[in-house]
Amino acid sequence: MQYEEFLNKVQDRIGPAQPEEVSRAIIATLETLGERVSGGEANDLAEQLSEELKEPLQQAGEDNEEFSLDEFLRRVSEREDVETDAARNYVSGNDGTQGSYQRR
């Protein structure tokens, strides 16, 4: 899938946001996912993504960390510098009433 197509699909799912915000959310999510999955899993997923999206996943090592969904969301929110609820909306692709992209 091409980067612009992926960006547009994510933006359609999460609602109104600037492309830069959507891009940051995607990268933060993929970087955090790269910490969670093994290197082999990350490479398998990266093969399905455009070049721009492969790098965050390809940083994954063979030793992954096990952590909860709450920890996943905390890490994404820290990377994005947003509240955890905003990160949850972006990670899940939901555009709830709290879907605005509020900086801390």
C-alpha positions in Angstrom: 0.0 0.0 0.0 1.3 3.4 -0.9 2.0 5.9 1.9 -0.6 8.5 0.8 -3.2 5.9 0.4 -2.5 4.5 3.9 -2.4 8.1 5.4 -5.8 8.8 3.8 -7.3 5.6 5.1 -6.2 6.3 8.6 -7.4 9.9 8.4 -10.8 8.7 7.1 -11.1 6.4 10.2 -10.0 8.9 12.8 -11.7 12.0 11.5 -10.5 15.6 11.2 -6.8 16.0 11.7 -3.9 17.6 9.8 -1.8 15.2 7.7 1.2 15.9 9.9 -0.8 14.8 13.0 -2.0 11.6 11.3 1.6 10.9 10.2 2.9 11.3 13.7 0.2 9.0 15.1 1.0 6.4 12.5 4.8 6.5 13.2 4.3 6.5 17.0 2.0 3.5 16.7 4.3 1.6 14.5 7.4 2.4 16.6 5.5 1.1 19.7 4.3 -1.9 17.8 7.9 -2.6 16.9 8.8 -2.8 20.6 6.0 -5.3 21.2 6.4 -7.8 18.3 9.4 -9.9 17.4 11.7 -8.9 14.6 10.3 -11.6 12.3 6.7 -10.4 12.9 7.8 -6.8 12.4 9.4 -7.7 9.1 6.4 -9.6 7.9 4.2 -6.6 8.7 6.7 -4.1 7.2 6.7 -6.1 3.9 3.0 -5.0 3.5 3.8 -1.3 4.0 5.3 1.5 1.9 8.9 2.4 2.3 8.0 5.4 4.5 6.3 3.1 7.0 8.8 0.3 7.1 11.5 1.9 9.2 9.7 2.2 12.5 8.9 -1.5 12.4 12.3 -2.6 11.1 13.9 -1.2 14.3 12.4 -4.1 16.2 14.8 -6.6 17.5 14.3 -10.3 18.0 13.6 -9.8 21.7 10.2 -8.2 22.1 8.8 -6.7 25.2 5.5 -7.9 26.6 3.3 -5.2 27.8 -0.4 -4.5 28.2 -2.7 -2.4 26.0 -2.6 0.4 28.6 1.2 0.4 28.4 1.0 0.4 24.6 -1.3 3.4 24.7 0.9 5.2 27.3 4.0 4.7 25.1 2.2 5.9 22.0 0.8 9.0 23.8 4.3 9.8 25.1 5.8 9.6 21.6 3.0 11.8 20.2 3.0 14.1 23.2 -0.8 13.8 23.5 -3.1 12.6 26.2 -3.7 8.8 26.4 -7.3 9.2 25.3 -6.2 11.0 22.2 -3.7 8.2 21.5 -6.4 5.6 22.1 -8.6 7.2 19.5 -5.8 7.3 16.9 -4.6 3.8 17.6 -8.0 2.3 17.3 -9.1 4.5 14.4 -12.1 5.8 16.3 -13.3 9.3 16.0 -15.1 9.8 19.3 -16.1 13.0 20.9 -12.6 13.2 22.4 -11.0 12.7 19.0 -9.5 16.1 18.9 -5.7 16.1 18.8 -4.9 18.0 22.0 -1.3 18.6 22.9 -0.3 18.2 26.5 
